[in-house]
């Protein structure tokens, strides 16, 4: 369909400004592109102006796991960059260096996680030992007080 004054085909794919899908799907994509903060803002505004809309958004966010996960666009970007990192460059010397560096970094990460685990265990043991010492001293104090009450003056 063209108009006589401009000769523009409004049915052509390049002329369509409206995204695919109904308004709910377009709204969902728009909010996803802006992240979790946009979803929360939409939910709060829904509660302020029309509370059933806010409640429906909250239920949808929980049901679709948008409330408890990071942004979908962030996940796609992270996976794409990981794939790009693991893809060979064509330079064998660089690929060997990259593989060696990644292996070394993974070892360092593993060692650091083990260190943190040992640190947490040591902290837990120290707290437990302190608790047991406090408990033992309270028990001794209670026994001493009971002995003092039992002895006649």
TIMI-139511 format. One record per residue: residue number from 1; residue in three letters; x, y negated, z negated of N, C-alpha, C in turn. Coordinates in steps of 0.05 Angstrom, whole numbers, plus 5000, padded with zeros to 4 digits. Example, Ala and Ser with C-alpha at 12.3 -4.5 7.8 and 13.67 -1.06 7.14 Angstrom:
@nr=1&rest=ala&n.east=5264&n.north=5114&n.up=4844&ca.east=5246&ca.north=5090&ca.up=4844&c.east=5264&c.north=5066&c.up=4844
@nr=2&rest=ser&n.east=5257&n.north=5045&n.up=4858&ca.east=5273&ca.north=5021&ca.up=4857&c.east=5258&c.north=4999&c.up=4843
END
This chain:
@nr=1&rest=unk&n.east=5017&n.north=5023&n.up=5000&ca.east=5000&ca.north=5000&ca.up=5000&c.east=5018&c.north=4975&c.up=5000
@nr=2&rest=unk&n.east=5014&n.north=4958&n.up=5018&ca.east=5030&ca.north=4934&ca.up=5020&c.east=5011&c.north=4910&c.up=5020
@nr=3&rest=unk&n.east=5022&n.north=4888&n.up=5012&ca.east=5006&ca.north=4863&ca.up=5013&c.east=5015&c.north=4848&c.up=5038
@nr=4&rest=unk&n.east=4997&n.north=4833&n.up=5049&ca.east=5003&ca.north=4819&ca.up=5074&c.east=5022&c.north=4796&c.up=5070
@nr=5&rest=unk&n.east=5022&n.north=4784&n.up=5046&ca.east=5039&ca.north=4760&ca.up=5042&c.east=5068&c.north=4768&c.up=5035
@nr=6&rest=unk&n.east=5073&n.north=4790&n.up=5021&ca.east=5100&ca.north=4796&ca.up=5013&c.east=5111&c.north=4822&c.up=5025
@nr=7&rest=unk&n.east=5095&n.north=4838&n.up=5036&ca.east=5103&ca.north=4864&ca.up=5048&c.east=5119&c.north=4881&c.up=5028
@nr=8&rest=unk&n.east=5109&n.north=4882&n.up=5003&ca.east=5121&ca.north=4899&ca.up=4982&c.east=5104&c.north=4924&c.up=4978
@nr=9&rest=unk&n.east=5116&n.north=4946&n.up=4978&ca.east=5102&ca.north=4972&ca.up=4974&c.east=5102&c.north=4977&c.up=4944
@nr=10&rest=unk&n.east=5079&n.north=4972&n.up=4932&ca.east=5077&ca.north=4976&ca.up=4903&c.east=5076&c.north=5005&c.up=4894
@nr=11&rest=unk&n.east=5073&n.north=5023&n.up=4912&ca.east=5074&ca.north=5051&ca.up=4906&c.east=5101&c.north=5064&c.up=4908
@nr=12&rest=unk&n.east=5120&n.north=5049&n.up=4918&ca.east=5148&ca.north=5059&ca.up=4921&c.east=5160&c.north=5064&c.up=4894
@nr=13&rest=unk&n.east=5177&n.north=5084&n.up=4891&ca.east=5189&ca.north=5090&ca.up=4865&c.east=5205&c.north=5068&c.up=4854
@nr=14&rest=unk&n.east=5219&n.north=5052&n.up=4870&ca.east=5235&ca.north=5030&ca.up=4860&c.east=5218&c.north=5007&c.up=4849
@nr=15&rest=unk&n.east=5193&n.north=5005&n.up=4857&ca.east=5175&ca.north=4984&ca.up=4848&c.east=5161&c.north=4990&c.up=4822
@nr=16&rest=unk&n.east=5163&n.north=5014&n.up=4813&ca.east=5149&ca.north=5022&ca.up=4788&c.east=5165&c.north=5013&c.up=4764
@nr=17&rest=unk&n.east=5153&n.north=4996&n.up=4747&ca.east=5166&ca.north=4988&ca.up=4723&c.east=5157&c.north=5003&c.up=4699
@nr=18&rest=unk&n.east=5134&n.north=5017&n.up=4702&ca.east=5123&ca.north=5032&ca.up=4680&c.east=5137&c.north=5059&c.up=4678
@nr=19&rest=unk&n.east=5146&n.north=5068&n.up=4654&ca.east=5159&ca.north=5093&ca.up=4651&c.east=5140&c.north=5116&c.up=4655
@nr=20&rest=unk&n.east=5151&n.north=5139&n.up=4658&ca.east=5135&ca.north=5164&ca.up=4661&c.east=5122&c.north=5171&c.up=4635
@nr=21&rest=unk&n.east=5098&n.north=5183&n.up=4636&ca.east=5084&ca.north=5192&ca.up=4613&c.east=5064&c.north=5171&c.up=4603
@nr=22&rest=unk&n.east=5048&n.north=5179&n.up=4584&ca.east=5028&ca.north=5161&ca.up=4573&c.east=5041&c.north=5141&c.up=4554
@nr=23&rest=unk&n.east=5026&n.north=5123&n.up=4542&ca.east=5037&ca.north=5103&ca.up=4525&c.east=5049&c.north=5114&c.up=4500
@nr=24&rest=unk&n.east=5038&n.north=5137&n.up=4490&ca.east=5049&ca.north=5149&ca.up=4466&c.east=5077&c.north=5160&c.up=4471
@nr=25&rest=unk&n.east=5080&n.north=5174&n.up=4494&ca.east=5107&ca.north=5184&ca.up=4501&c.east=5127&c.north=5162&c.up=4506
@nr=26&rest=unk&n.east=5118&n.north=5140&n.up=4519&ca.east=5136&ca.north=5118&ca.up=4524&c.east=5144&c.north=5105&c.up=4497
@nr=27&rest=unk&n.east=5125&n.north=5102&n.up=4479&ca.east=5130&ca.north=5091&ca.up=4453&c.east=5150&c.north=5108&c.up=4437
@nr=28&rest=unk&n.east=5146&n.north=5134&n.up=4439&ca.east=5164&ca.north=5153&ca.up=4425&c.east=5193&c.north=5150&c.up=4436
@nr=29&rest=unk&n.east=5196&n.north=5149&n.up=4462&ca.east=5222&ca.north=5146&ca.up=4474&c.east=5235&c.north=5119&c.up=4466
@nr=30&rest=unk&n.east=5218&n.north=5098&n.up=4466&ca.east=5228&ca.north=5071&ca.up=4459&c.east=5238&c.north=5071&c.up=4430
@nr=31&rest=unk&n.east=5223&n.north=5083&n.up=4411&ca.east=5231&ca.north=5085&ca.up=4383&c.east=5256&c.north=5102&c.up=4380
@nr=32&rest=unk&n.east=5257&n.north=5125&n.up=4395&ca.east=5280&ca.north=5143&ca.up=4393&c.east=5306&c.north=5128&c.up=4402
@nr=33&rest=unk&n.east=5303&n.north=5111&n.up=4423&ca.east=5326&ca.north=5097&ca.up=4433&c.east=5337&c.north=5077&c.up=4412
@nr=34&rest=unk&n.east=5320&n.north=5068&n.up=4395&ca.east=5328&ca.north=5048&ca.up=4375&c.east=5336&c.north=5060&c.up=4348
@nr=35&rest=unk&n.east=5330&n.north=5086&n.up=4344&ca.east=5340&ca.north=5100&ca.up=4320&c.east=5319&c.north=5103&c.up=4299
@nr=36&rest=unk&n.east=5328&n.north=5114&n.up=4276&ca.east=5311&ca.north=5120&ca.up=4254&c.east=5299&c.north=5095&c.up=4241
@nr=37&rest=unk&n.east=5315&n.north=5073&n.up=4241&ca.east=5305&ca.north=5048&ca.up=4230&c.east=5280&c.north=5038&c.up=4244
@nr=38&rest=unk&n.east=5279&n.north=5041&n.up=4270&ca.east=5255&ca.north=5032&ca.up=4285&c.east=5231&c.north=5049&c.up=4277
@nr=39&rest=unk&n.east=5235&n.north=5075&n.up=4273&ca.east=5213&ca.north=5092&ca.up=4264&c.east=5203&c.north=5084&c.up=4237
@nr=40&rest=unk&n.east=5222&n.north=5078&n.up=4219&ca.east=5214&ca.north=5070&ca.up=4192&c.east=5199&c.north=5043&c.up=4193
@nr=41&rest=unk&n.east=5210&n.north=5024&n.up=4209&ca.east=5196&ca.north=4998&ca.up=4211&c.east=5168&c.north=5001&c.up=4222
@nr=42&rest=unk&n.east=5165&n.north=5018&n.up=4242&ca.east=5138&ca.north=5023&ca.up=4254&c.east=5120&c.north=5035&c.up=4233
@nr=43&rest=unk&n.east=5130&n.north=5053&n.up=4217&ca.east=5114&ca.north=5066&ca.up=4196&c.east=5105&c.north=5046&c.up=4175
@nr=44&rest=unk&n.east=5124&n.north=5029&n.up=4166&ca.east=5118&ca.north=5009&ca.up=4146&c.east=5097&c.north=4989&c.up=4157
@nr=45&rest=unk&n.east=5101&n.north=4980&n.up=4182&ca.east=5082&ca.north=4962&ca.up=4194&c.east=5054&c.north=4975&c.up=4197
@nr=46&rest=unk&n.east=5055&n.north=5001&n.up=4203&ca.east=5029&ca.north=5015&ca.up=4205&c.east=5015&c.north=5016&c.up=4178
@nr=47&rest=unk&n.east=5030&n.north=5021&n.up=4156&ca.east=5018&ca.north=5021&ca.up=4129&c.east=5008&c.north=4993&c.up=4122
@nr=48&rest=unk&n.east=5022&n.north=4972&n.up=4130&ca.east=5014&ca.north=4945&ca.up=4123&c.east=4988&c.north=4937&c.up=4137
@nr=49&rest=unk&n.east=4987&n.north=4942&n.up=4163&ca.east=4964&ca.north=4932&ca.up=4179&c.east=4941&c.north=4952&c.up=4180
@nr=50&rest=unk&n.east=4946&n.north=4977&n.up=4186&ca.east=4925&ca.north=4998&ca.up=4187&c.east=4937&c.north=5023&c.up=4174
@nr=51&rest=unk&n.east=4930&n.north=5028&n.up=4149&ca.east=4943&ca.north=5049&ca.up=4134&c.east=4941&c.north=5076&c.up=4146
@nr=52&rest=unk&n.east=4920&n.north=5084&n.up=4160&ca.east=4920&ca.north=5110&ca.up=4173&c.east=4941&c.north=5114&c.up=4194
@nr=53&rest=unk&n.east=4948&n.north=5091&n.up=4208&ca.east=4969&ca.north=5092&ca.up=4228&c.east=4996&c.north=5098&c.up=4215
@nr=54&rest=unk&n.east=5001&n.north=5084&n.up=4193&ca.east=5026&ca.north=5089&ca.up=4178&c.east=5027&c.north=5117&c.up=4167
@nr=55&rest=unk&n.east=5005&n.north=5127&n.up=4158&ca.east=5004&ca.north=5155&ca.up=4148&c.east=5008&c.north=5175&c.up=4171
@nr=56&rest=unk&n.east=4997&n.north=5169&n.up=4194&ca.east=5000&ca.north=5187&ca.up=4217&c.east=5030&c.north=5186&c.up=4226
@nr=57&rest=unk&n.east=5042&n.north=5163&n.up=4226&ca.east=5070&ca.north=5161&ca.up=4234&c.east=5088&c.north=5176&c.up=4214
@nr=58&rest=unk&n.east=5082&n.north=5174&n.up=4188&ca.east=5098&ca.north=5188&ca.up=4168&c.east=5095&c.north=5218&c.up=4172
@nr=59&rest=unk&n.east=5070&n.north=5228&n.up=4176&ca.east=5066&ca.north=5256&ca.up=4181&c.east=5081&c.north=5265&c.up=4206
@nr=60&rest=unk&n.east=5080&n.north=5249&n.up=4227&ca.east=5093&ca.north=5257&ca.up=4252&c.east=5124&c.north=5257&c.up=4248
@nr=61&rest=unk&n.east=5134&n.north=5238&n.up=4233&ca.east=5163&ca.north=5237&ca.up=4229&c.east=5172&c.north=5261&c.up=4213
@nr=62&rest=unk&n.east=5156&n.north=5270&n.up=4193&ca.east=5164&ca.north=5293&ca.up=4178&c.east=5161&c.north=5318&c.up=4195
@nr=63&rest=unk&n.east=5139&n.north=5321&n.up=4209&ca.east=5133&ca.north=5344&ca.up=4226&c.east=5154&c.north=5348&c.up=4247
@nr=64&rest=unk&n.east=5163&n.north=5326&n.up=4260&ca.east=5182&ca.north=5328&ca.up=4282&c.east=5211&c.north=5327&c.up=4272
@nr=65&rest=unk&n.east=5215&n.north=5326&n.up=4246&ca.east=5241&ca.north=5325&ca.up=4233&c.east=5257&c.north=5300&c.up=4240
@nr=66&rest=unk&n.east=5243&n.north=5279&n.up=4248&ca.east=5257&ca.north=5253&ca.up=4253&c.east=5265&c.north=5240&c.up=4227
@nr=67&rest=unk&n.east=5251&n.north=5246&n.up=4205&ca.east=5256&ca.north=5233&ca.up=4180&c.east=5282&c.north=5242&c.up=4168
@nr=68&rest=unk&n.east=5289&n.north=5267&n.up=4172&ca.east=5312&ca.north=5279&ca.up=4158&c.east=5336&c.north=5285&c.up=4176
@nr=69&rest=unk&n.east=5336&n.north=5275&n.up=4201&ca.east=5358&ca.north=5280&ca.up=4218&c.east=5368&c.north=5254&c.up=4230
@nr=70&rest=unk&n.east=5392&n.north=5255&n.up=4241&ca.east=5403&ca.north=5230&ca.up=4253&c.east=5390&c.north=5225&c.up=4280
@nr=71&rest=unk&n.east=5397&n.north=5203&n.up=4291&ca.east=5385&ca.north=5195&ca.up=4317&c.east=5390&c.north=5215&c.up=4339
@nr=72&rest=unk&n.east=5370&n.north=5221&n.up=4355&ca.east=5374&ca.north=5240&ca.up=4377&c.east=5394&c.north=5231&c.up=4397
@nr=73&rest=unk&n.east=5395&n.north=5205&n.up=4403&ca.east=5414&ca.north=5195&ca.up=4422&c.east=5443&c.north=5198&c.up=4411
@nr=74&rest=unk&n.east=5446&n.north=5195&n.up=4385&ca.east=5473&ca.north=5199&ca.up=4373&c.east=5482&c.north=5228&c.up=4377
@nr=75&rest=unk&n.east=5463&n.north=5247&n.up=4373&ca.east=5470&ca.north=5275&ca.up=4376&c.east=5479&c.north=5281&c.up=4405
@nr=76&rest=unk&n.east=5464&n.north=5270&n.up=4424&ca.east=5471&ca.north=5275&ca.up=4452&c.east=5499&c.north=5264&c.up=4458
@nr=77&rest=unk&n.east=5505&n.north=5240&n.up=4449&ca.east=5530&ca.north=5227&ca.up=4453&c.east=5553&c.north=5243&c.up=4440
@nr=78&rest=unk&n.east=5548&n.north=5252&n.up=4416&ca.east=5569&ca.north=5268&ca.up=4402&c.east=5575&c.north=5294&c.up=4417
@nr=79&rest=unk&n.east=5554&n.north=5308&n.up=4426&ca.east=5559&ca.north=5333&ca.up=4441&c.east=5573&c.north=5327&c.up=4467
@nr=80&rest=unk&n.east=5565&n.north=5306&n.up=4481&ca.east=5578&ca.north=5300&ca.up=4506&c.east=5608&c.north=5293&c.up=4503
@nr=81&rest=unk&n.east=5614&n.north=5278&n.up=4482&ca.east=5642&ca.north=5271&ca.up=4477&c.east=5658&c.north=5296&c.up=4469
@nr=82&rest=unk&n.east=5646&n.north=5314&n.up=4454&ca.east=5659&ca.north=5339&ca.up=4447&c.east=5665&c.north=5356&c.up=4471
@nr=83&rest=unk&n.east=5646&n.north=5358&n.up=4489&ca.east=5651&ca.north=5372&ca.up=4514&c.east=5673&c.north=5359&c.up=4531
@nr=84&rest=unk&n.east=5674&n.north=5333&n.up=4531&ca.east=5694&ca.north=5319&ca.up=4546&c.east=5722&c.north=5323&c.up=4534
@nr=85&rest=unk&n.east=5723&n.north=5326&n.up=4508&ca.east=5748&ca.north=5331&ca.up=4494&c.east=5759&c.north=5359&c.up=4500
@nr=86&rest=unk&n.east=5742&n.north=5378&n.up=4502&ca.east=5750&ca.north=5406&ca.up=4506&c.east=5755&c.north=5412&c.up=4536
@nr=87&rest=unk&n.east=5747&n.north=5395&n.up=4554&ca.east=5751&ca.north=5399&ca.up=4582&c.east=5780&c.north=5395&c.up=4590
@nr=88&rest=unk&n.east=5792&n.north=5414&n.up=4606&ca.east=5820&ca.north=5411&ca.up=4614&c.east=5823&c.north=5387&c.up=4632
@nr=89&rest=unk&n.east=5846&n.north=5373&n.up=4629&ca.east=5851&ca.north=5349&ca.up=4645&c.east=5865&c.north=5356&c.up=4671
@nr=90&rest=unk&n.east=5877&n.north=5379&n.up=4674&ca.east=5891&ca.north=5386&ca.up=4698&c.east=5921&c.north=5384&c.up=4694
@nr=91&rest=unk&n.east=5930&n.north=5369&n.up=4674&ca.east=5958&ca.north=5367&ca.up=4667&c.east=5964&c.north=5387&c.up=4646
@nr=92&rest=unk&n.east=5979&n.north=5408&n.up=4653&ca.east=5984&ca.north=5430&ca.up=4634&c.east=5999&c.north=5422&c.up=4609
@nr=93&rest=unk&n.east=6018&n.north=5404&n.up=4612&ca.east=6033&ca.north=5395&ca.up=4589&c.east=6015&c.north=5380&c.up=4569
@nr=94&rest=unk&n.east=5999&n.north=5362&n.up=4580&ca.east=5980&ca.north=5347&ca.up=4563&c.east=5960&c.north=5366&c.up=4550
@nr=95&rest=unk&n.east=5949&n.north=5385&n.up=4566&ca.east=5930&ca.north=5404&ca.up=4555&c.east=5942&c.north=5420&c.up=4532
@nr=96&rest=unk&n.east=5967&n.north=5428&n.up=4535&ca.east=5981&ca.north=5443&ca.up=4513&c.east=5984&c.north=5426&c.up=4489
@nr=97&rest=unk&n.east=5992&n.north=5401&n.up=4493&ca.east=5996&ca.north=5382&ca.up=4471&c.east=5969&c.north=5378&c.up=4457
@nr=98&rest=unk&n.east=5948&n.north=5374&n.up=4473&ca.east=5921&ca.north=5369&ca.up=4461&c.east=5912&c.north=5393&c.up=4445
@nr=99&rest=unk&n.east=5916&n.north=5417&n.up=4456&ca.east=5908&ca.north=5441&ca.up=4442&c.east=5923&c.north=5444&c.up=4416
@nr=100&rest=unk&n.east=5949&n.north=5439&n.up=4417&ca.east=5966&ca.north=5441&ca.up=4392&c.east=5957&c.north=5420&c.up=4372
@nr=101&rest=unk&n.east=5952&n.north=5396&n.up=4380&ca.east=5943&ca.north=5375&ca.up=4362&c.east=5916&c.north=5381&c.up=4350
@nr=102&rest=unk&n.east=5897&n.north=5391&n.up=4366&ca.east=5871&ca.north=5398&ca.up=4355&c.east=5873&c.north=5421&c.up=4335
@nr=103&rest=unk&n.east=5890&n.north=5441&n.up=4341&ca.east=5894&ca.north=5464&ca.up=4323&c.east=5906&c.north=5454&c.up=4297
@nr=104&rest=unk&n.east=5926&n.north=5436&n.up=4299&ca.east=5939&ca.north=5425&ca.up=4274&c.east=5918&c.north=5409&c.up=4258
@nr=105&rest=unk&n.east=5902&n.north=5393&n.up=4271&ca.east=5881&ca.north=5377&ca.up=4257&c.east=5861&c.north=5395&c.up=4244
@nr=106&rest=unk&n.east=5853&n.north=5417&n.up=4257&ca.east=5834&ca.north=5436&ca.up=4245&c.east=5847&c.north=5449&c.up=4221
@nr=107&rest=unk&n.east=5873&n.north=5456&n.up=4222&ca.east=5887&ca.north=5467&ca.up=4199&c.east=5887&c.north=5447&c.up=4176
@nr=108&rest=unk&n.east=5893&n.north=5422&n.up=4182&ca.east=5894&ca.north=5401&ca.up=4161&c.east=5866&c.north=5397&c.up=4149
@nr=109&rest=unk&n.east=5846&n.north=5398&n.up=4165&ca.east=5819&ca.north=5395&ca.up=4155&c.east=5812&c.north=5419&c.up=4137
@nr=110&rest=unk&n.east=5819&n.north=5443&n.up=4145&ca.east=5814&ca.north=5467&ca.up=4129&c.east=5829&c.north=5465&c.up=4102
@nr=111&rest=unk&n.east=5855&n.north=5456&n.up=4103&ca.east=5870&ca.north=5454&ca.up=4079&c.east=5859&c.north=5432&c.up=4060
@nr=112&rest=unk&n.east=5849&n.north=5410&n.up=4072&ca.east=5838&ca.north=5389&ca.up=4056&c.east=5812&c.north=5398&c.up=4043
@nr=113&rest=unk&n.east=5795&n.north=5413&n.up=4058&ca.east=5770&ca.north=5424&ca.up=4046&c.east=5776&c.north=5443&c.up=4024
@nr=114&rest=unk&n.east=5797&n.north=5460&n.up=4027&ca.east=5805&ca.north=5478&ca.up=4005&c.east=5815&c.north=5462&c.up=3981
@nr=115&rest=unk&n.east=5830&n.north=5441&n.up=3985&ca.east=5839&ca.north=5424&ca.up=3964&c.east=5816&c.north=5412&c.up=3948
@nr=116&rest=unk&n.east=5796&n.north=5401&n.up=3963&ca.east=5773&ca.north=5390&ca.up=3951&c.east=5757&c.north=5411&c.up=3935
@nr=117&rest=unk&n.east=5756&n.north=5435&n.up=3945&ca.east=5742&ca.north=5457&ca.up=3931&c.east=5757&c.north=5463&c.up=3905
@nr=118&rest=unk&n.east=5783&n.north=5465&n.up=3906&ca.east=5799&ca.north=5470&ca.up=3881&c.east=5796&c.north=5447&c.up=3861
@nr=119&rest=unk&n.east=5795&n.north=5422&n.up=3872&ca.east=5792&ca.north=5399&ca.up=3855&c.east=5765&c.north=5399&c.up=3841
@nr=120&rest=unk&n.east=5744&n.north=5406&n.up=3856&ca.east=5717&ca.north=5408&ca.up=3844&c.east=5716&c.north=5430&c.up=3823
@nr=121&rest=unk&n.east=5728&n.north=5453&n.up=3829&ca.east=5729&ca.north=5475&ca.up=3809&c.east=5744&c.north=5467&c.up=3784
@nr=122&rest=unk&n.east=5766&n.north=5452&n.up=3787&ca.east=5781&ca.north=5444&ca.up=3763&c.east=5765&c.north=5423&c.up=3747
@nr=123&rest=unk&n.east=5751&n.north=5405&n.up=3760&ca.east=5734&ca.north=5386&ca.up=3746&c.east=5712&c.north=5400&c.up=3732
@nr=124&rest=unk&n.east=5699&n.north=5419&n.up=3745&ca.east=5677&ca.north=5434&ca.up=3732&c.east=5687&c.north=5449&c.up=3708
@nr=125&rest=unk&n.east=5711&n.north=5462&n.up=3711&ca.east=5722&ca.north=5477&ca.up=3688&c.east=5729&c.north=5458&c.up=3665
@nr=126&rest=unk&n.east=5740&n.north=5434&n.up=3671&ca.east=5747&ca.north=5415&ca.up=3650&c.east=5721&c.north=5406&c.up=3635
@nr=127&rest=unk&n.east=5700&n.north=5400&n.up=3651&ca.east=5675&ca.north=5392&ca.up=3639&c.east=5663&c.north=5414&c.up=3622
@nr=128&rest=unk&n.east=5665&n.north=5439&n.up=3632&ca.east=5654&ca.north=5462&ca.up=3616&c.east=5670&c.north=5466&c.up=3591
@nr=129&rest=unk&n.east=5697&n.north=5464&n.up=3593&ca.east=5713&ca.north=5467&ca.up=3569&c.east=5707&c.north=5446&c.up=3548
@nr=130&rest=unk&n.east=5703&n.north=5421&n.up=3558&ca.east=5696&ca.north=5399&ca.up=3539&c.east=5669&c.north=5405&c.up=3526
@nr=131&rest=unk&n.east=5650&n.north=5414&n.up=3541&ca.east=5624&ca.north=5421&ca.up=3530&c.east=5626&c.north=5443&c.up=3509
@nr=132&rest=unk&n.east=5642&n.north=5463&n.up=3515&ca.east=5645&ca.north=5485&ca.up=3496&c.east=5659&c.north=5475&c.up=3470
@nr=133&rest=unk&n.east=5680&n.north=5458&n.up=3473&ca.east=5693&ca.north=5447&ca.up=3450&c.east=5674&c.north=5430&c.up=3433
@nr=134&rest=unk&n.east=5658&n.north=5413&n.up=3446&ca.east=5639&ca.north=5397&ca.up=3432&c.east=5618&c.north=5414&c.up=3418
@nr=135&rest=unk&n.east=5610&n.north=5435&n.up=3431&ca.east=5590&ca.north=5453&ca.up=3419&c.east=5602&c.north=5467&c.up=3395
@nr=136&rest=unk&n.east=5628&n.north=5476&n.up=3398&ca.east=5641&ca.north=5490&ca.up=3375&c.east=5644&c.north=5471&c.up=3352
@nr=137&rest=unk&n.east=5652&n.north=5446&n.up=3357&ca.east=5656&ca.north=5427&ca.up=3335&c.east=5629&c.north=5420&c.up=3322
@nr=138&rest=unk&n.east=5608&n.north=5418&n.up=3337&ca.east=5581&ca.north=5413&ca.up=3325&c.east=5573&c.north=5437&c.up=3308
@nr=139&rest=unk&n.east=5578&n.north=5461&n.up=3317&ca.east=5571&ca.north=5484&ca.up=3302&c.east=5587&c.north=5485&c.up=3276
@nr=140&rest=unk&n.east=5612&n.north=5478&n.up=3277&ca.east=5629&ca.north=5477&ca.up=3253&c.east=5618&c.north=5456&c.up=3233
@nr=141&rest=unk&n.east=5611&n.north=5432&n.up=3244&ca.east=5601&ca.north=5411&ca.up=3227&c.east=5574&c.north=5419&c.up=3214
@nr=142&rest=unk&n.east=5557&n.north=5433&n.up=3230&ca.east=5532&ca.north=5442&ca.up=3219&c.east=5536&c.north=5463&c.up=3197
@nr=143&rest=unk&n.east=5556&n.north=5481&n.up=3201&ca.east=5562&ca.north=5501&ca.up=3180&c.east=5573&c.north=5488&c.up=3155
@nr=144&rest=unk&n.east=5590&n.north=5468&n.up=3158&ca.east=5601&ca.north=5453&ca.up=3136&c.east=5579&c.north=5439&c.up=3120
@nr=145&rest=unk&n.east=5561&n.north=5427&n.up=3135&ca.east=5539&ca.north=5413&ca.up=3122&c.east=5521&c.north=5432&c.up=3107
@nr=146&rest=unk&n.east=5516&n.north=5455&n.up=3119&ca.east=5500&ca.north=5476&ca.up=3106&c.east=5513&c.north=5486&c.up=3081
@nr=147&rest=unk&n.east=5540&n.north=5490&n.up=3082&ca.east=5555&ca.north=5499&ca.up=3059&c.east=5554&c.north=5479&c.up=3037
@nr=148&rest=unk&n.east=5556&n.north=5453&n.up=3044&ca.east=5556&ca.north=5432&ca.up=3023&c.east=5529&c.north=5430&c.up=3010
@nr=149&rest=unk&n.east=5507&n.north=5435&n.up=3025&ca.east=5480&ca.north=5434&ca.up=3014&c.east=5476&c.north=5459&c.up=2996
@nr=150&rest=unk&n.east=5488&n.north=5481&n.up=3002&ca.east=5483&ca.north=5506&ca.up=2988&c.east=5498&c.north=5506&c.up=2961
@nr=151&rest=unk&n.east=5521&n.north=5493&n.up=2959&ca.east=5537&ca.north=5492&ca.up=2934&c.east=5524&c.north=5474&c.up=2914
@nr=152&rest=unk&n.east=5521&n.north=5484&n.up=2889&ca.east=5510&ca.north=5466&ca.up=2868&c.east=5531&c.north=5446&c.up=2859
@nr=153&rest=unk&n.east=5522&n.north=5423&n.up=2851&ca.east=5540&ca.north=5402&ca.up=2843&c.east=5549&c.north=5404&c.up=2815
END
